[in-house]
Amino acid sequence: LPKALPTTFGTPELLDHAAASGRRHLKLILPPVDLKLNRPNAVDAQPFRNEYGINDDDVTLVTVSRLVDWMKVEGLRRTIHVVRTLGRELPLRFVIVGDGTSRGELERLARETNADLGRTAVVLTGELLDPRPAYAAASIVVGMGGSALRGMAFCKPVVIIGERGFSAPFCPETADSFYYRGMYGLGDGNSSNARLIEDIRRLAGSREQATALGEFSRQFVLRHFSLQEVSAQLDEFCRAVAAADTPQRHVVVSDGLRTAALVLGRNVVPGRLRRMFGR
């Protein structure tokens, strides 16, 4: 994008990168969460629990996600593996809400896990128009991005998953890092699932800790991600941009030439090279 164009970014890390590249008209706009729609007791979880056979003593893991290869499916595979590993010592139930191209693979893994444990431990609901009953029924939310934030708004403890083996609980020790980088992470590529197993075992084994982390998470979202606060910030930014002086002509021309050169360099030149070498 042209550097003179006023631009919003969704994490402080991206904002810092943009400032370091020479952009000046910047604004941090965090992903907003509607805290009226997403709150404890906003919906009745019992019909959802009845429909999917969730018992009162189950430790229910919930993920609301697109079921696709890009970014998502790795963490879902790993969480199913956790249930298969811990499911004999803990009454774990994993509910996956969503749909996508990876659903068939996940259904196969669910069948294998359920057969191995001798019970329905992994359930796929498909896409739900309103996933809030799933959040309300959760003991622990496992996810990333906006889904993790909505789980936090429901006062649930959350384990953030990412790619390349990443996982970490949202807690006072990790909150600043997740705020800065976003509700996501990249691991070191280690194929071991030990960290996610231990995170879920710890939360599943301590109702007091899970409750405390859920309350901490709700307060964190209230402070930083409320729809009202984020909307007010965006409104202020838009008004300031509308009232600002038009950039000087030489700035606009310079910015336009720079953008055109980047676009041409990324699209036209590689295409010409492919044609030249027959690829």
C-alpha positions as CSV (number, residue, x, y, z in Angstrom):
1,L,0.0,0.0,0.0
2,P,1.1,3.6,-0.5
3,K,3.0,4.8,2.6
4,A,1.1,8.1,2.8
5,L,-2.2,6.3,3.0
6,P,-3.7,6.3,6.6
7,T,-3.7,2.6,7.6
8,T,-5.0,0.5,10.5
9,F,-3.3,-2.6,11.9
10,G,-4.6,-5.3,14.1
11,T,-1.7,-5.9,16.4
12,P,1.0,-3.7,18.0
13,E,3.7,-5.9,16.4
14,L,2.3,-5.1,12.9
15,L,2.1,-1.4,13.8
16,D,5.7,-1.4,14.9
17,H,6.8,-3.1,11.6
18,A,4.8,-0.6,9.6
19,A,6.4,2.4,11.5
20,A,9.8,0.9,11.0
21,S,9.2,0.7,7.2
22,G,8.5,4.5,7.1
23,R,4.7,4.6,7.5
24,R,3.5,7.5,9.6
25,H,-0.3,7.7,9.5
26,L,-1.0,4.6,11.6
27,K,-3.6,3.4,14.0
28,L,-3.9,0.3,16.1
29,I,-7.5,-1.2,15.7
30,L,-7.7,-4.4,17.7
31,P,-10.2,-7.1,16.6
32,P,-13.5,-6.1,18.3
33,V,-15.6,-8.5,20.4
34,D,-19.3,-7.8,21.1
35,L,-19.3,-8.3,24.8
36,K,-23.1,-8.1,25.1
37,L,-23.6,-11.0,22.7
38,N,-20.6,-12.9,24.0
39,R,-20.8,-13.1,27.8
40,P,-21.3,-15.7,30.5
41,N,-25.0,-16.7,30.6
42,A,-25.7,-15.0,27.3
43,V,-27.2,-18.3,26.1
44,D,-28.4,-21.5,27.7
45,A,-25.8,-24.2,27.1
46,Q,-28.0,-27.1,28.3
47,P,-29.8,-27.8,24.9
48,F,-26.4,-27.9,23.2
49,R,-25.0,-30.3,25.9
50,N,-28.1,-32.5,25.5
51,E,-27.9,-32.6,21.7
52,Y,-24.2,-33.7,21.7
53,G,-24.3,-36.0,24.7
54,I,-22.1,-33.8,27.0
55,N,-22.3,-35.0,30.6
56,D,-22.1,-32.8,33.6
57,D,-18.7,-34.3,34.7
58,D,-17.1,-34.1,31.2
59,V,-14.2,-31.8,30.7
60,T,-15.3,-30.3,27.4
61,L,-12.8,-28.8,25.0
62,V,-14.4,-26.6,22.3
63,T,-12.9,-25.3,19.1
64,V,-14.9,-23.0,16.7
65,S,-12.9,-22.9,13.5
66,R,-12.8,-23.2,9.7
67,L,-11.7,-26.8,9.0
68,V,-9.1,-26.1,6.4
69,D,-5.4,-26.9,5.9
70,W,-4.2,-23.3,6.0
71,M,-3.4,-22.4,9.6
72,K,-6.2,-24.4,11.2
73,V,-6.0,-28.1,10.8
74,E,-2.7,-28.8,12.5
75,G,-3.9,-27.6,15.8
76,L,-7.1,-29.6,15.5
77,R,-5.2,-32.8,14.7
78,R,-3.0,-32.1,17.8
79,T,-6.0,-31.5,20.0
80,I,-7.6,-34.8,18.9
81,H,-4.2,-36.5,19.7
82,V,-4.4,-34.9,23.2
83,V,-7.9,-36.4,23.8
84,R,-6.6,-39.8,22.6
85,T,-3.7,-39.6,25.0
86,L,-5.4,-38.3,28.0
87,G,-8.9,-39.7,27.4
88,R,-8.3,-42.8,29.6
89,E,-7.3,-40.8,32.7
90,L,-9.6,-37.7,32.2
91,P,-13.3,-37.4,31.0
92,L,-12.3,-35.3,28.0
93,R,-14.8,-34.5,25.4
94,F,-13.7,-32.5,22.3
95,V,-16.3,-30.6,20.3
96,I,-15.3,-29.2,17.0
97,V,-17.6,-26.6,15.5
98,G,-17.1,-25.6,11.9
99,D,-16.8,-27.0,8.4
100,G,-14.3,-27.0,5.5
101,T,-12.2,-29.0,3.2
102,S,-10.4,-30.9,6.1
103,R,-13.6,-32.1,7.7
104,G,-13.3,-35.6,6.2
105,E,-9.8,-36.1,7.6
106,L,-10.9,-34.9,11.1
107,E,-13.9,-37.1,11.0
108,R,-11.7,-40.1,10.3
109,L,-9.4,-39.1,13.2
110,A,-12.4,-38.7,15.5
111,R,-13.7,-42.2,14.6
112,E,-10.3,-43.7,15.3
113,T,-10.0,-41.9,18.6
114,N,-13.6,-42.8,19.7
115,A,-13.0,-46.5,18.8
116,D,-9.7,-46.5,20.7
117,L,-11.3,-45.0,23.9
118,G,-14.6,-46.9,23.6
119,R,-16.7,-43.8,23.8
120,T,-17.7,-40.7,21.9
121,A,-14.8,-38.4,22.9
122,V,-14.6,-36.3,19.7
123,V,-17.7,-34.8,18.1
124,L,-17.9,-32.7,15.0
125,T,-21.1,-30.6,14.8
126,G,-20.6,-29.0,11.4
127,E,-21.1,-25.3,10.9
128,L,-23.4,-23.5,13.4
129,L,-25.2,-20.3,12.6
130,D,-24.8,-19.3,16.2
131,P,-21.8,-21.0,17.9
132,R,-22.4,-19.3,21.3
133,P,-23.9,-22.4,22.9
134,A,-20.7,-24.2,22.2
135,Y,-18.6,-21.6,23.9
136,A,-21.1,-21.6,26.8
137,A,-20.8,-25.4,27.2
138,A,-17.0,-25.4,27.1
139,S,-14.8,-26.2,30.1
140,I,-11.7,-25.1,28.0
141,V,-11.6,-23.3,24.7
142,V,-8.8,-24.3,22.3
143,G,-8.3,-22.0,19.4
144,M,-6.7,-18.8,17.9
145,G,-7.6,-15.3,16.8
146,G,-11.2,-14.1,17.1
147,S,-12.5,-17.5,18.3
148,A,-10.1,-17.5,21.2
149,L,-11.2,-13.9,22.1
150,R,-14.9,-14.9,22.1
151,G,-14.1,-17.9,24.3
152,M,-12.3,-15.4,26.7
153,A,-15.4,-13.2,26.6
154,F,-17.4,-16.2,27.8
155,C,-15.1,-16.3,30.8
156,K,-13.5,-19.5,29.7
157,P,-9.8,-20.5,30.1
158,V,-8.2,-20.6,26.7
159,V,-5.3,-22.5,25.2
160,I,-4.0,-20.7,22.1
161,I,-2.8,-22.9,19.3
162,G,-0.9,-22.0,16.2
163,E,1.4,-23.7,13.7
164,R,4.6,-25.7,13.8
165,G,3.7,-27.2,17.2
166,F,2.8,-23.9,19.0
167,S,0.5,-23.9,22.0
168,A,0.3,-21.8,25.2
169,P,-2.4,-21.1,27.8
170,F,-3.7,-17.5,28.0
171,C,-2.6,-16.4,31.5
172,P,-1.0,-13.5,33.2
173,E,2.4,-14.7,32.2
174,T,1.6,-14.9,28.4
175,A,-1.0,-12.0,28.1
176,D,1.4,-9.3,27.1
177,S,3.0,-11.4,24.4
178,F,-0.4,-12.4,22.9
179,Y,-1.6,-8.8,23.1
180,Y,1.5,-7.7,21.2
181,R,1.6,-10.4,18.5
182,G,-2.0,-11.5,18.4
183,M,-3.8,-14.7,19.5
184,Y,-1.6,-17.0,17.6
185,G,1.9,-18.3,17.5
186,L,4.6,-20.2,15.6
187,G,6.5,-23.0,17.3
188,D,9.9,-24.4,16.6
189,G,8.6,-27.3,14.5
190,N,9.1,-29.9,17.2
191,S,6.7,-32.8,16.5
192,S,6.2,-33.5,20.1
193,N,2.7,-32.7,21.5
194,A,3.9,-32.7,25.1
195,R,3.3,-29.0,25.7
196,L,-0.4,-29.1,24.6
197,I,-0.9,-32.3,26.5
198,E,0.4,-30.7,29.7
199,D,-1.5,-27.5,29.2
200,I,-4.8,-29.3,28.9
201,R,-4.0,-31.8,31.7
202,R,-3.2,-28.9,34.1
203,L,-6.4,-27.0,33.3
204,A,-8.6,-30.1,33.3
205,G,-7.2,-31.1,36.7
206,S,-7.8,-27.9,38.5
207,R,-11.3,-26.3,38.4
208,E,-10.0,-23.4,40.6
209,Q,-7.2,-22.5,38.2
210,A,-9.5,-22.8,35.2
211,T,-12.1,-20.5,36.8
212,A,-9.5,-18.0,37.8
213,L,-8.0,-17.9,34.2
214,G,-11.5,-17.6,32.8
215,E,-12.2,-14.5,34.9
216,F,-8.8,-13.0,34.0
217,S,-9.4,-13.6,30.3
218,R,-12.8,-11.9,30.5
219,Q,-11.4,-8.8,32.1
220,F,-8.5,-8.7,29.6
221,V,-11.0,-8.7,26.7
222,L,-13.1,-6.0,28.5
223,R,-10.1,-3.7,28.7
224,H,-8.7,-4.1,25.2
225,F,-11.2,-5.6,22.7
226,S,-14.7,-4.4,23.5
227,L,-16.7,-3.5,20.4
228,Q,-17.7,-0.1,21.9
229,E,-14.1,0.9,22.7
230,V,-12.6,-0.3,19.4
231,S,-15.5,1.4,17.4
232,A,-14.8,4.7,19.2
233,Q,-11.1,4.5,18.3
234,L,-11.9,3.7,14.6
235,D,-14.5,6.6,14.5
236,E,-11.9,9.0,15.9
237,F,-9.3,7.9,13.4
238,C,-11.7,8.3,10.4
239,R,-12.7,11.7,11.6
240,A,-9.1,12.8,12.0
241,V,-8.2,11.5,8.5
242,A,-11.3,13.3,6.9
243,A,-10.3,16.5,8.6
244,A,-6.6,16.3,7.6
245,D,-5.0,18.3,4.8
246,T,-4.6,16.6,1.5
247,P,-1.1,15.2,1.1
248,Q,1.2,17.3,-1.1
249,R,1.3,16.4,-4.8
250,H,5.0,15.3,-4.7
251,V,4.2,12.9,-1.9
252,V,1.3,11.4,-3.7
253,V,3.3,11.0,-7.0
254,S,6.3,9.5,-5.2
255,D,4.0,7.1,-3.3
256,G,2.2,6.1,-6.5
257,L,5.5,5.4,-8.4
258,R,6.8,3.3,-5.5
259,T,3.6,1.2,-5.4
260,A,3.5,0.7,-9.1
261,A,7.1,-0.4,-9.1
262,L,6.4,-3.0,-6.4
263,V,3.4,-4.3,-8.2
264,L,5.2,-4.6,-11.5
265,G,8.2,-6.2,-9.9
266,R,6.2,-8.8,-8.2
267,N,3.8,-9.6,-11.0
268,V,5.1,-8.6,-14.5
269,V,8.8,-9.4,-14.1
270,P,8.3,-13.0,-12.8
271,G,5.8,-13.6,-15.5
272,R,8.3,-12.5,-18.2
273,L,11.0,-14.7,-16.7
274,R,8.7,-17.7,-16.8
275,R,7.9,-17.0,-20.4
276,M,11.6,-16.6,-21.3
277,F,12.5,-19.9,-19.7
278,G,9.4,-21.8,-20.7
279,R,8.1,-22.3,-17.1
